Amino acid sequence: MNKILSQAIKKAVSEYSSNNVEIIKEKRPDLFSLSDQTELFQNSKGITIKIDRTRDSNLTDFGKATLSDRYLGANESFQDLFA
């Protein structure tokens, strides 16, 4: 069992390249470039999320109306629902 496990780990490590690390870094959100339309939010699990208010423009009028009618609470915005 240990031999099979060590072979699997060796194979996984040998296939892991620096290109994979760069791809992962590209997918991470840039938490440090804030503007007037962005803010940081930390959820109850301690995960920091960047909220970009400009993304509200991607919603249709019908989508905004539905979210407002059914899901938004007092003092909440559309992006707060997704964070």
C-alpha positions as CSV (number, residue, x, y, z in Angstrom):
1,M,0.0,0.0,0.0
2,N,2.8,2.5,0.9
3,K,4.6,1.7,-2.3
4,I,1.5,2.5,-4.4
5,L,0.9,5.7,-2.4
6,S,4.5,6.8,-2.8
7,Q,4.4,6.1,-6.6
8,A,1.2,8.2,-6.9
9,I,2.7,11.1,-5.0
10,K,5.9,10.9,-7.1
11,K,3.8,11.0,-10.3
12,A,1.7,13.9,-9.1
13,V,4.8,15.9,-8.1
14,S,6.6,15.2,-11.4
15,E,3.6,16.4,-13.4
16,Y,3.2,19.6,-11.4
17,S,4.9,22.4,-13.2
18,S,5.4,26.1,-12.7
19,N,3.0,26.8,-15.6
20,N,0.2,25.4,-13.4
21,V,1.1,27.8,-10.6
22,E,1.0,30.8,-13.1
23,I,-2.5,29.7,-14.3
24,I,-3.7,29.5,-10.8
25,K,-2.3,32.9,-9.9
26,E,-4.1,34.4,-13.0
27,K,-7.5,33.1,-11.8
28,R,-7.2,34.7,-8.3
29,P,-9.0,38.0,-7.8
30,D,-6.8,41.1,-7.3
31,L,-7.8,42.1,-3.8
32,F,-5.5,45.1,-3.7
33,S,-6.6,47.2,-6.7
34,L,-9.6,49.0,-5.2
35,S,-11.5,51.8,-6.7
36,D,-14.6,53.9,-5.8
37,Q,-16.8,51.0,-7.2
38,T,-15.1,48.2,-5.4
39,E,-14.8,47.2,-1.7
40,L,-13.6,44.3,0.4
41,F,-16.0,42.1,2.3
42,Q,-15.2,39.3,4.8
43,N,-17.8,36.6,5.3
44,S,-18.5,34.7,8.4
45,K,-15.9,32.0,7.5
46,G,-13.2,34.6,7.2
47,I,-12.9,34.6,3.4
48,T,-12.1,38.0,1.9
49,I,-14.2,38.9,-1.2
50,K,-13.8,41.8,-3.5
51,I,-17.2,43.3,-4.4
52,D,-17.3,45.2,-7.8
53,R,-20.4,47.3,-7.9
54,T,-19.8,48.0,-11.7
55,R,-21.0,44.5,-12.4
56,D,-24.6,45.5,-11.6
57,S,-24.6,46.9,-15.2
58,N,-24.4,43.3,-16.4
59,L,-27.9,42.5,-15.0
60,T,-31.0,43.0,-17.1
61,D,-33.8,45.2,-15.9
62,F,-35.9,42.1,-15.4
63,G,-33.2,40.5,-13.4
64,K,-32.8,43.6,-11.2
65,A,-36.6,43.7,-10.7
66,T,-36.7,40.0,-9.7
67,L,-33.8,40.3,-7.3
68,S,-35.3,43.4,-5.7
69,D,-38.7,41.9,-5.4
70,R,-37.8,38.5,-4.0
71,Y,-34.3,38.5,-2.6
72,L,-33.0,41.9,-1.6
73,G,-33.4,42.9,2.0
74,A,-33.2,46.4,3.5
75,N,-29.9,48.2,2.7
76,E,-28.7,45.4,0.3
77,S,-27.4,45.8,-3.2
78,F,-27.3,43.3,-6.0
79,Q,-23.7,42.4,-5.5
80,D,-24.3,41.8,-1.8
81,L,-26.4,38.8,-2.8
82,F,-23.5,37.2,-4.7
83,A,-20.9,37.8,-2.0
